[in-house]
Amino acid sequence: MTCSRKGALIFSFCFLFSLSLPLFTLLSPVVASVIEVPDNVRVAVADNADELQLSIKGPYEIKTIETGELLETGETFFNIKVKPSAYGIIFRDKELKIYAIHIIPKNQPAIYLGKCLYRGSLQIIRTEQGLLRAVNVVDLEDYVKGVLYHEVSHRWPIEAIKAQAIVSRTFALYQAQQNKNKDYYLKSDVSSQMYRGVYAEKYRTNKAVVETKAEVLLWRAKLLPAFFHATCGGHTENAGMLWNVNVRPLRGVKCQYCKNSPHLLWKCGLPLSEIEKKLNGAGYDISGITSIKAIGRDSSGRIIQVALKGKENTVKLGAKDFRGILGARDIRSTNFIVDIIDKTARFRGRGWGHGVGMCQWGAFSMAKKGKDSQQILSFYYPGARIVKLKE
């Protein structure tokens, strides 16, 4: 079930100070649990870089990450190059013999990294490989504002955007739980959520964030792994088929709402030589492919395994791995059929994405039909509850 926005369960939280993530205790008489909720989210906005181009608008401080010791204060600078050194980080032509720094602007937004403008602060970390990682430490709501425009159109019905805001916020907090001991909780690309900071903020997507502030999805008093995708193609996937996730809201539902999605059907042709090269690069020894066959389909219609017959052997691998190796932009889903014609594998498929959780184009259609964000989320995550987290 979901709660109406005005009647959503309101949880009072007791803040426990610690050196790790702050803990908020749910005191509802209905649900008793503890959820770790960070003050901010940590997003890797650059990684494995041998150089960063950085500007700060206004005064700033530089501190150590581990102890918070003040290293330097300064004023506005433009387009400086930050580089790794053998013993630390070169910042403004000065070598700081420390593996990581935390740049904290006094104004907001103030951080320009490359062509992107970010709110919050920036941590620059020299990795074990001798390269640089940049982590934007940003307020959760500001993070969601920087995500929505790249996940759904700001011209979509507002209820579909609000549903995405709740899902993106929940997903971010879930990833924060999973990665709390790492340098960052999320990446800024499709492996997490597309995040582009201030320049991604639009009036209608920001409005959706404000109107759903602090609303998240819970399942049995825990944050739901709120996965989502572009188009399911008729049935969402059971998360247990892809990951070690077995919860009722993610076991898949039949979806009649994405039939008008521009991504419902797709085609792709890949030369067999290219497929062999990619498989070989991933550690699968095969050459002279003569057939590609599906081995089993799950309840959503997606392929479970793929068998590729070569001149000397047959290689079997999970359909998810097969798609990942060949490229998710070419093989848009694991619901496909394939024929080999003139040394080319010709794929015809349905849907775009892994298929788990909310179907974005389905949410669009539901909103067009008058469904609100709670109804959309209740459909795609049956049994999950929308709650409002409040300190």
Secondary structure by P-SEA (a helix, b strand, c coil): ccccccccbbbbbbbbbccccbbbbbccccbbbbbbcccbbbbccccccccccccccccbbbbbccccccccccccccbbbbbbcccccccccccccccbbbbbbcccccccccccccccbbbbbbccccbbbbbbbccaaaaaaacccccccccccaaaaaaaaaaaaaaaaaaaaaccccccccccccccccccccccccaaaaaaaaaaccbbbbccccccccccccccccbbbccccccccccccccbbbbccccccccccbbbbbbaaaaaaaaaaaccccccccccccccccccccccbbbbbcccbbbbbbaaaaaaaacccccccccbbbbbcccbbbbbbccccccccccaaaaaaaaaacccaaaaaaaacccbbbbbbcc
